Amino acid sequence: MPYLLLTINIALMSIGQLLFKQAANFLNDNEQLNFLMKYILNPWFYGAVFSFALSTFVWVKILTQMKLSVAYPVLSISYILTTIGAILLFGEKFSAINFFGILCIMVGVSLVSIK
């Protein structure tokens, strides 16, 4: 069960980051609005905040069942998913350096997961 919750949390964190990026795009596309209205009228911002709020509740539940020293490094898988999402959804470029960084994360998560 804790690994299922961790998977859900990873997905929520990645979705939240992608929604924050879309919220930022909304801000750029609506420069005519004042600061406050850019956020009030930004549905992507609400989605991102909701995703992060939900992930916070899931995270606390995870920590009742797992060691932080194991759960937190595994959470870094969200960096990989977020990068893939940024490439697919926003057309961001992916370089050899990006690939090497993600590879390091994957190796690190594998090492932490060894019992």
Summary of the structure (lengths in Angstrom):
residues: 115
radius of gyration: 16.4
end to end distance: 17.8
largest distance: 54.9
contacts: 305
relative contact order: 0.15
helix: 83%
strand: 0%
